[in-house]
Amino acid sequence: MKNSQSLLLTIILLLSYNLIAQEYGNLPKIDQKKLRLDFEIFKQALEKHHSGMYWYTPKDSLDTAFKEGHNRINKDLNEIEFFKIIAPIVALTREDHTDIELSEETESFLENQAKYLPLKVVFLDQKMYITKQGISDAYAHLIGKEVISINDSTPITLVKQLGNLFASDGFIKAVKYSDLNGFSFSKYYFLQYGFVDTFTIKTKDIDGHIEDVTIPSRLLKELKSQFKKQAKKTTSDSEESLEFKIINDTTAYLAVHTFGSSSYKENTIHKNYKRFLKNSFKTIQEKNIKNLIIDVSKNGGGNEGNENLLYSYLGPNYQKYNSVCAKSQYTVLDNDVDTPISFNTFRFWERVFTNKKMQDGSYCRTQGLGFGLMAYKKEPRYKYNHKLFVIISPITYSGGSEFSNMVYTNKRATFVGEETGGGYYGNTSGYGVGIPLKYSKLTIDVPSLKFDMNVTGLPFGRGVIPHHTVIPTIDEYLQGIHTPLAYILARKAID
């Protein structure tokens, strides 16, 4: 087993490293000795502070990855080339809250000098479709076509390569495709391959006709102008983060597109989340609604506790977490040359009153003050106990996935859509620390708290797997049809 893991790790690293000599224009090179100092800070940041570092990938495998990465710094590199060395290691943490931020200078380079594959795409059931083209009106016929290959590489092969440049939770394949939707595919393609003058795209239309087309790369400002002309608002592009409507005499729809408290203030209608839930469930009770559809398919998380409040209207109270722990309270990163970087995880009140120091030096949340470990603290007045449907997708992540996890493990709903992007057994997030790397100017965002959820019933490393997998066709996607919602209503699963 250990040999097979080592072989897999080597293949993953080679997929990411084999293109390191690509052309990145006039990006300045950084002395390899200085990059090794940055690499040491990067390594210590993950090893000392990332509380879920070895949840999915064994320590010996990550030790091998660090060694391989260090050995790749054998010449002066620019920032993107260095990024391509450390990004696959971040991906091995298998925790989407762990990120790498490029410097302002490199972001400016990507904005003003880099040239891109002039397409926006969407992946539907692991098939790649063109949703916008940034060339000219003469190429409008490409929209809606399936991409068979790009410069002789299939989309699945490309996703495997590009997916090693960013982390995602556990072993959830769908989220790797989802994270490359829109223009993200083109951006990561450039980070991996550098400047490419032209792209030969093999496409297939709905009737199976194959077409090869060669298109030039484009500057971002040129693409934005062309994309803007193709923008079309659809019925699914709601600007409200909270939605509630009565569909018919027995059915209601409630959507919480984010658990981020600050976003609610931007709503036109519902600006207070607690009041929105109270009024919605009051209406549901008064109208004797027997079928409720909760939509968290766009919910990527937000403020801790908001997911619990929604769940409190739907499910039984129970111990939500097995544990919530930080690896350490005080972390020091030292490469023996530069001034050490030090930081705390908790403020005084949180450290003393809501967490307990364990024998191994970690700090774990108690049942006392603060959020505690239970799903919620107070039973709401307007509890809903009838038939429930939850719509999920790979965008359902962090707090959005935690809500889904609670509902699923308590067998409270029928799930429709696609597997969530957030891990079913928990995540490492909260109190993230942005750690600057002095010489490369990259910033490593390292999450501090490991949320180990009290759930059962699904394979380790997966998200919530829907009872009914429903994926839109490309025509439905382009028309803005909410396919999972239409599926629920059309199947008459509701009375």
N, C-alpha and C positions, 0 to 999 in steps of 0.2 A: 504493500500500500504506500509506504513512504517513498519507494523508488518511482512509482507511478505519479505521485504528487510532485516530486522533483522534476520529472520529465515534463509534466503539464506546465509547471512554473517556468521551465526553460523555454518552452514553446511560446508562452504568453509574452515573456520578456523579449524574445527574438522578434515576434510580430511587431513589437513596439520599437525596438532598437535598430532594425535593419534599414531604416530609411533616414538615419541621423545625418547623412551627408547631403541632404537636399539643399536647394538654393533658397536663401532667405534674404536676398538683397543686401542692403547696407547695414543690417543690424550689427552692432559692434560685438567683437569677441571679448570674452572675459577670461582672464588668466586661470588656467586649470587648478593652480594651487589655491586660489581664492574660492573657486567653485567647490573644492573639497571641504573647505571650511564651512561653506553654506550647507553642503551635504550632511556634515556632522550635526549641525543645528537641526536640520530637517529630520534626521534619523532620531535624535534625542527627543524632539518634539512629539513624534509618534510613539516612541517606546515609553517615555516617561509620563505623557499626559493623556494619550488617547485611551480611554477606559475600556473600549470594546475592541482593542487592537487585534486580539487573537480569538475573537468570537467565531469567525468564519475561516480564517487562515491560520494554520498552526505556526507557532513561533519559529520552528526550525525552517519552515518555508520562507517566512519573512526575513529571517537572518540571511538566507541564501540570496533573496532579492536585494537586500541592502548591499551585500558583498558584490553581487553582479553589477549593481548600479554604480557603486564606488569605482569598480574597475573600468567602467565605461568612460569615466572622466580622465581620459589619457591624452587630451589635447585641449587647447583653448576652444571654448564653445560660446555661441550667442545664447541669449535668454531662452529662445524657443527650443534650441537643441538641448539645453539643460532641463527645461520643462519636460521634454520627451523622455528623459532618463528617470526623473522622479515621479512622473504621473502614473506609470504602470504600478509603482509601489503603493501609491495612494489608492489606486484601483483595487489592489489586493486587500486593503482594509475592508472592502465590501460594505462601506458605510457612506451613504450619499451626502451626509452632512460634512464630510471631509473634502475640502476643496483647495485648489491652487488658484491664486489670483495673479494675473500677469501685471507687470508694472505699467504705469501711465504712459511711459515712453513706447513700450511695445504695443499697448492698446492703440496709441496714436498711429503707429506704423500699420497696424491691421486696418485701421479706419481710413487711412489716406494713401497708403502705398501698396498694400497687398492686393493681389488679384484673385478672384474666386470663381468657382463653378457657378455660373449665373442662373441658379435654380433654387426655388424653395420646394421642399418635398414633404411627404407624409408617409409613414409606414403603417400599413393596415394588414394585420395578420402576417407580418414579416415580409410583405411585398412593398416595394418602393414606388410611389407615384409622384408625378410632377404636379404641383399645385399653383406655382407661379414661375414665370420665366423672365429673366432680366436682360434679354438681348434686344429684341425689337418686336413690333407687332406682327412681323412676318413669321414669328415662331409661336404664335398663339395656339397653333394646332397641337403643341406638345402638352398643353395642360390636360390633365386627366389620364395621360398615358402611363403605363407601367414601365419602369426602368429595368431592363434585363442586365445591362452591364455598363460600366463607366471605364473607359480605357482598358477594356478586357477583364475588369474585375467585377464580380457579381456584388450586388448590394449586401448579401449575407457575409461575404468575405470582408467587405469594407467595414461593416458594422463591427465585426470581430476585431479589426485593427483599430478603428477610431474609438471603440468602446473601452480600450485599454488606456485612454487618455483621461478618463474621469471615473470616479467611483459611483457605484450604485449599490443598493441594499442587497445583501445575501447573494443568492444565485438566480435572481429574477431576470429572465431574458428579455421580457417585454419592455422593461424600462430602458434598456440599452437602445432599443429602436426608438422608443418614444422620446428620449432625450436628444435624439438627432433629427427630430421633426423641424419643420420650418427652415430657417437659414442655418441652424446649428450644424447640419451635415456639411455644408460648404465651408463653414469656419473651421471645423475640426479636420476637414479634408486638407485645407491649407496648412494647418499646424503640422499635420503628418507628412504631407508631400512637398510643401513649399510651393514655389512658383511653377505653374504649369500653363503653357501657352494656349493649348487647345484641348478639348475633351471630345472623344468620340462616344456618343451615347447610343446604345441600342435600346429601342423602345418597342412596346407592344400595345396595340389598341384593344378595345373590348371585343373586336371580332378576331383577334389573334394575328393581325397583320404586323409584321416586323419591319422596323425602319431604323436605318443608321443615319445619324445626323452628327456633324462635327460643328462644335460651337466654340467661340473664343472665351477666354477668361475675361473678367471685368473688374474694374475698381468698384468699391462699395458705393460710392456716391452715384455712379452710373446705375448700379442695380437698384438703389433706393428709388430713384426717379421712375424707373420702369415698373417696379413693384407697386408703387403708389398708384399708378394708373389702373392697376388690376384689382385694387382693393374693393371689396364688396361686402357690406355689412349683411349678416345673415341673422335669422331668428335665434340662432344659438349664441350670438355674440352679446349677451346681456352685460351691461355695465354695472349692474347691481350685484353685490356679493351675497345678498340675502334675498331669496325669492319664496313666495308662498302664494298658491292659488288653488282654488277648488275646481277640479276637473269635471266632476259630475256629482250626483247626489250621494255617491258612496266613496268617492275617491278624491284625495288631495295630494298635491305635489309640494315638497318643501326642499329647497336647495340651499346649502351652505357652501359657497364656492371657496371660502377661506376661513380659517380660524384666527386670522390676523386682526386683532382688535382695531388697529389704526385704519384699516381699510373700510370699516363700517362707517366711519365719519364721512367718507366720500360718497356714500349712497345717497340717492335722491329721496328714497322712501324710508327705508329702515336703517336708522343710524345707531340704534341702541340694540345690541345683540340679545341681552337678557329679556328686554321688553318684546322684541320680535318673537322669541321662542314662546314666551308666556302667552302672548296674544294669539299666535298661530295655533298652539295646542288647545287654548281655550275655544277657539273657533272650531277646531276638529271635534272637540267634545260636544259642543252645542249643536253641531250639524250632524252628529252621530256618524262620523266618517268611519268606515270599516276597512278601508284600504289606503294606506299611507305610503307614498314613494319618497324616500329620502335620497337626494342626489349629492354625493360628495365626489363626483368624478373629476371635478376640477380643483379639489381641495388639496393643496400642497402643505397644509399645516398652518402654524401660527403660534399664538400665545397658549402656553400650557394651561389647562383648565377649561378652555372653551369646548374642547371635544367632550369633556366629562359632563358639561352642562347639557349638551344635546343628548348624550346617552342617558342622562338621568330621567328624561321624559319617556324613555323607551324600554329600558332593561332593568333587571334587579341589581341592587348594590352588592358588591363583592370586592375582594382584594384584587385590585387592578394589576399591581406590580408585585412580582416576587421580591424585587429589590430595585433601588435607584442609587447607584454608587458612582463616586468619583475616585479615580485611581490615587489622587493625592490632593492635598490642600495647597501645598507650596511646591512649585516646580522651578528648577534652575537648569538652563541650557548653556553649556560651556564647551567651546571648541578649543580651549587652551591658548587662544590667540586674541580674540576680540573680547570686549566687555561682555560678561555673562548676561543672559536674558532671564529675568525671574518674574513670576506672577503668582497670584493666589487664585484659587477656584471660587471660594465662597467669601462673602462679606461676613463680618463678625457675627451678626444676628443669625444668619443662616447656618454658619458653622457650629455655633454653640447650641442653638435652640431647635433646629430642624434636622440636624445630622449628628451621627455618632461615629467617633473614630474607631476603626476596627483594628484587630491585631496586626494585620498586614500593612497598616498605614493608610488604607483607603477610608473614605468617609461615605456613610450610607444613610439615606433618608429614614427617619423614624415615623411612627404613626401619630406623633404628637402634633405640634403646631405646623402651619404651612399646608402644603398640598397633601401630605401623607401618602399612603399607599392604596387607599380605597378608591373606588370608581367615583364616588361623590359623597358629599357630606349631608345633603338635605334632599328628601324626597319632594319633588315638585307637586303642586296641587293638581295640575291637569295631565295626569299620567295617561299615556296611550298604550292599550293592551291588545289591540286587534292586529290584523294582518299587516305585515311590514315588508317593503321591498327597499333594497339599498343599491344604488347605481354606483359602480366603481370603475376605475381605469388605472393605467400606469402612472397617471398624474396624481392619483390619490396617495399621499405621502405624508410622513411625519405625523402630526396630529390628526390629519385626515385618515391615515392608515390606522392609528391607534383607536380612533372611533370605530372603524370597521372591524378591527380585531376584537374589541369588546363585544360588539353586536354578534359577531360570528361565533366566538367561543361560547356565548350564552344561547346559541341557537335561536336567536330572536328574529331573524329575517331571511328572506330569499335574496341572494345577491345576483345582480345582473350586470354584464359589461365585460371588463377584462381584469386580469390579476392586478392587484394594487402594486404600486411602486415601492411602498414601504414594507419593511419586513414584518411578518406576522408575530414573531417572537420578541420583537422590540427593536430598539435603535440606540445609537449613541449620538447624543445631541445635547442641547442646552449649554449655556455658558461657554460658547465657543470662543477660542482665543485665536486672534490673527497674529501670526508670528512672522515678522519680516526677515527675509534672508538678505543680508547686507550687500553682497556683491552681485548676485543675479537680479536682485530687486523683486523677486517673487515674494508673495505672501502665502503662508500655509495656514489655512483655517482648520483648527483641530477642535473637535467637540469634546466636552468634558465629562458628561454624565452618561452612564450606561443604564438604559431603561429596559429592564428584564421583565417582560409582560407575563402575567399569569394566564396563559392560554394553552389549549390543546387541540389536536385534531387535524393538523396540517403538517406537511413535511418541513423539516428544519431548513431555513434559508429561503423559503418561499414567502410570497405575500398572501393576502386573502384570495383564494381561487373561487371565482363566481360559480354559482350553481348552474347558471345559463350564460355561456360565453357568447356575447353579441358584439360584433365588430361591423362598423358601417362599410358599405361598398364605397368606391371612390366617387360615384355619382351622389350618393347620400351625403358623403363628407363635403363635397363641393357645394351642395345645395344647403348645407347647414342643418340637415335633419338630425334630430336627437334620436338616433337609432335604438339605443337601449330603452328609452322611454316609450317609443312607439312599439317596441317589442312587448313590453309589459302590458300596455293597453290593448294591443291587437290579440294577444294570446288568451285574453279573458281569464288570466290567472287570478284576476280580481272578480269578486262577485258583483 
